Amino acid sequence: MKTTYDEIVKQPCDKLAQTMQDMTYCYNETVVPKKHYKKLLTKQLEEVVADSVAVNMVNAYYKTLAEFDKGNREWFVLAILCIELGVKPDKASAQELSAL
């Protein structure tokens, strides 16, 4: 038995983008322009993969930082400040450390 999906995936990009716009509108009359879908559908596969890798890397950084944040909060914030300000704690002057 054929489904709507079976027919939709055969459509050319422009028609598919229009179908997606129409389907989205059926949900609480939500308006998403066809050009938005077309832009996503014509995105190079390398970009999609790169975006996915970026999300996974950010997630890994997030998990690591969240674990550090569970430890000594003061040290965590101090380390983030050092990174943001470009100050290396082991090379910082007494004045810089005091300011931090």
Number of C-alpha atoms within 10 A of each C-alpha: 3 6 7 7 8 10 9 13 10 10 12 9 15 15 14 18 21 17 16 18 20 17 14 15 14 11 9 7 10 12 13 15 15 17 13 12 19 18 13 11 14 10 11 10 10 9 10 12 11 11 12 12 12 12 12 12 12 12 12 12 12 12 12 11 13 12 11 14 14 9 10 9 11 9 12 17 14 14 16 12 13 17 12 9 10 9 16 13 15 7 9 12 12 10 8 13 15 8 7 14
